Amino acid sequence: MTKNRYSDADCAAIYRAIYERRDMRHFLSDPIEPEILTRLLDAAHHAPSVGFMQPWRFVRISCPDLRKTIHALVEQERIRTAKALNEREDEFMKLKVEGILECGAVLVAALCEQRDQYVLGRRTLPEMDLASLACAIQNMWLAARAEGLGLGWVSMFEPEPLKTLLKMPEDSLPIAILCLGHVEKFYDKPMLEQEQWEDRKDLNTFLFENAWNVPCR
C-alpha cells in the first residue's frame, strides 16, 4: 500500500462512481440545485488538459424555445443515423437516444476558438484538445453520479447548425449536448448493453504487450 493512497472507503466510492456511471436518457423534470450545478462545472474545469490549454467551454441552455430547436436538430440526425444503419434501422428507432426536453438542465460542451496557438503536447497530435474536453466531461459525469444525478452525452447533431444557433466563433466546435438531471433510477447496465445492442467485450481482448495483437502473458 502506498503512502499516498486514499482510505478504503474513499477508494471504494471512486470505483463505485466509475462502475455505476451511466449514459442516461430517461430523466425527471425536477430542477437542479444551482450549488450542485456549480460543483459539477467546477469538477469539469479541474480536468487535465494537454499543455494546460483548458479548451472546454460550456453553454447553458436556459431558453425553452432554444432547447426545442436543439432537440429538433438532434431528431433530424437521429433519422439520418437510422437510415445509415441499414438493416438495424427499425431496431435503432425504438431506442431512446436523448432526454433534451425532459432533463433538468442542458449544456453544450464545445472546444474553444483559437486553439492553434496551443502547441505544447499538440504539435503531432492536435486532436488532444478533444481528448482534454472529453476528460472534462468525464469529470462532470462521475461527479454527477456521486451527486445522484444522471448525465447523457448526445452526439447526434450537425456541428455547423448548432454553432450558428449558439452564435459560436467560426473556429470553435460543439462536441456534446449534455443532458443533466434527476432520474427515477439508474440503468443496471449501460443502456445499449441492456437493450442488447452491443455487449461489453472482455478486457483481455483490448490489452496487448509490446506489440499490436500480442496478448499479455
C-alpha positions in Angstrom: 0.0 0.0 0.0 1.4 3.4 -1.0 1.5 6.2 1.5 -0.5 8.4 -0.9 -3.4 6.0 -1.2 -6.8 7.2 -0.2 -8.7 5.4 2.5 -10.5 2.1 1.6 -13.9 4.0 1.8 -12.7 6.8 -0.4 -11.3 4.3 -3.0 -14.5 2.3 -2.9 -16.5 5.5 -3.6 -14.4 6.4 -6.6 -14.6 3.0 -8.1 -18.3 2.8 -7.4 -18.9 6.1 -9.3 -16.9 4.7 -12.3 -18.7 1.4 -12.4 -22.2 2.8 -11.8 -21.9 5.8 -14.2 -24.4 5.5 -17.0 -25.2 7.4 -20.2 -28.7 8.4 -19.1 -31.6 9.0 -21.5 -34.6 9.0 -19.1 -34.9 12.0 -16.7 -37.3 13.6 -14.3 -38.0 17.3 -14.9 -37.1 18.5 -11.4 -34.7 21.5 -11.5 -31.1 21.1 -10.5 -30.0 23.0 -7.4 -27.6 25.8 -8.5 -24.9 24.9 -6.0 -24.8 21.3 -7.3 -24.6 22.5 -10.9 -21.7 24.8 -9.9 -19.9 21.9 -8.2 -20.3 19.8 -11.4 -19.0 22.5 -13.6 -16.1 23.1 -11.3 -15.3 19.4 -11.4 -15.2 19.6 -15.2 -13.0 22.6 -15.0 -10.4 20.7 -12.9 -9.9 18.1 -15.6 -6.4 17.5 -17.0 -5.7 19.2 -20.3 -2.8 18.9 -22.7 -0.5 21.9 -22.3 -2.9 23.2 -19.7 -4.9 24.7 -22.6 -8.2 24.2 -20.9 -10.1 24.1 -24.2 -13.5 23.4 -22.8 -16.4 25.8 -23.0 -19.9 25.2 -21.7 -23.1 26.9 -22.9 -26.0 26.5 -20.6 -29.3 26.4 -22.5 -31.9 28.1 -20.3 -34.3 29.3 -23.0 -37.1 26.7 -23.6 -37.5 27.6 -27.3 -33.8 27.2 -27.8 -34.0 23.8 -26.2 -36.7 22.8 -28.6 -34.7 23.9 -31.5 -31.7 21.9 -30.4 -34.0 18.9 -29.9 -35.2 19.3 -33.5 -31.5 19.3 -34.7 -30.9 16.0 -32.9 -34.1 14.5 -34.2 -33.0 15.2 -37.8 -29.7 13.4 -37.2 -31.4 10.5 -35.4 -33.4 9.8 -38.6 -30.3 10.1 -40.8 -28.4 7.8 -38.4 -31.2 5.3 -38.6 -31.1 5.3 -42.4 -27.3 4.7 -42.3 -27.7 1.7 -40.1 -29.5 -0.2 -42.9 -30.9 -3.4 -41.5 -30.7 -2.2 -37.9 -32.8 0.9 -38.7 -36.0 -0.3 -37.1 -34.2 -1.6 -34.1 -32.4 1.7 -33.6 -35.6 3.8 -33.9 -37.0 2.0 -30.9 -34.1 3.3 -28.7 -34.4 6.5 -26.7 -31.2 8.4 -27.6 -31.7 11.7 -25.7 -33.6 13.5 -22.9 -33.2 17.1 -24.0 -36.9 18.1 -23.4 -37.2 16.2 -20.1 -34.0 16.8 -18.2 -33.3 19.5 -15.6 -30.5 21.2 -17.5 -29.0 21.2 -20.9 -25.3 22.2 -21.6 -23.5 22.3 -24.8 -19.8 21.3 -24.4 -17.5 22.8 -27.0 -13.9 23.4 -28.0 -12.8 27.0 -27.8 -11.7 29.2 -30.6 -8.0 30.0 -31.5 -6.8 26.5 -30.4 -3.9 26.6 -32.9 -2.0 28.8 -30.5 -1.6 25.9 -28.1 1.3 23.8 -29.4 2.6 22.1 -26.2 1.6 18.4 -26.5 -0.3 19.0 -29.7 2.3 19.5 -32.4 2.0 16.0 -33.6 -1.4 15.2 -32.1 -3.6 18.3 -32.5 -6.7 16.3 -31.5 -5.5 16.3 -27.9 -7.8 19.3 -27.4 -10.7 17.0 -28.0 -9.2 14.4 -25.5 -8.9 17.2 -22.9 -12.6 18.2 -23.3 -13.6 14.5 -23.0 -11.7 14.4 -19.7 -13.7 17.4 -18.5 -17.0 15.7 -19.5 -15.9 12.5 -17.7 -15.2 14.5 -14.6 -18.6 16.0 -14.7 -20.2 12.6 -15.4 -18.6 11.0 -12.4 -19.3 13.9 -10.1 -22.9 13.9 -11.3 -23.2 10.2 -10.4 -21.8 10.8 -7.0 -24.4 13.6 -6.5 -27.2 11.1 -7.6 -27.8 12.9 -10.9 -27.9 11.4 -14.4 -25.9 12.7 -17.4 -26.4 11.8 -21.0 -23.9 12.7 -23.8 -25.7 13.4 -27.1 -23.6 13.5 -30.2 -26.3 13.2 -32.9 -26.2 16.6 -34.4 -24.6 18.5 -37.3 -22.0 20.8 -35.7 -22.4 23.8 -38.1 -26.1 24.4 -37.5 -25.6 24.2 -33.7 -22.7 26.6 -33.9 -24.8 29.1 -35.8 -27.7 28.7 -33.4 -25.4 29.4 -30.4 -23.5 32.2 -32.2 -20.2 30.4 -31.7 -16.9 31.6 -33.2 -16.0 30.1 -36.6 -13.0 28.1 -35.3 -14.8 26.8 -32.2 -16.6 23.4 -32.3 -19.5 21.9 -30.4 -18.8 18.4 -29.3 -21.6 17.3 -27.0 -25.1 18.2 -25.9 -25.2 17.2 -22.2 -28.5 16.3 -20.7 -28.3 16.6 -16.9 -30.9 15.8 -14.3 -32.6 13.8 -11.6 -33.6 10.3 -12.5 -36.1 7.7 -11.2 -33.3 5.1 -11.2 -30.0 4.4 -12.9 -29.8 1.6 -15.5 -28.5 -1.7 -14.2 -26.2 -1.9 -17.2 -25.3 0.6 -19.9 -28.5 1.2 -21.9 -27.2 -0.2 -25.2 -26.0 -3.3 -23.4 -29.3 -3.6 -21.6 -31.2 -3.3 -24.9 -28.9 -5.9 -26.4 -27.5 -3.5 -29.0 -23.9 -4.4 -28.0 -22.1 -6.4 -25.3 -19.1 -5.3 -23.2 -16.1 -7.2 -24.5 -13.5 -9.0 -22.4 -10.7 -6.6 -21.2 -8.1 -9.1 -22.3 -9.1 -8.7 -25.9 -8.1 -5.0 -25.6 -4.8 -5.5 -23.8 -1.5 -6.2 -25.7 2.1 -6.5 -24.7 5.0 -4.8 -26.6 3.3 -5.1 -30.0 -0.2 -4.9 -31.5 -2.3 -8.0 -31.1 0.3 -9.7 -28.9 -1.6 -10.9 -25.8 -0.2 -10.1 -22.3 1.3 -13.0 -20.6 
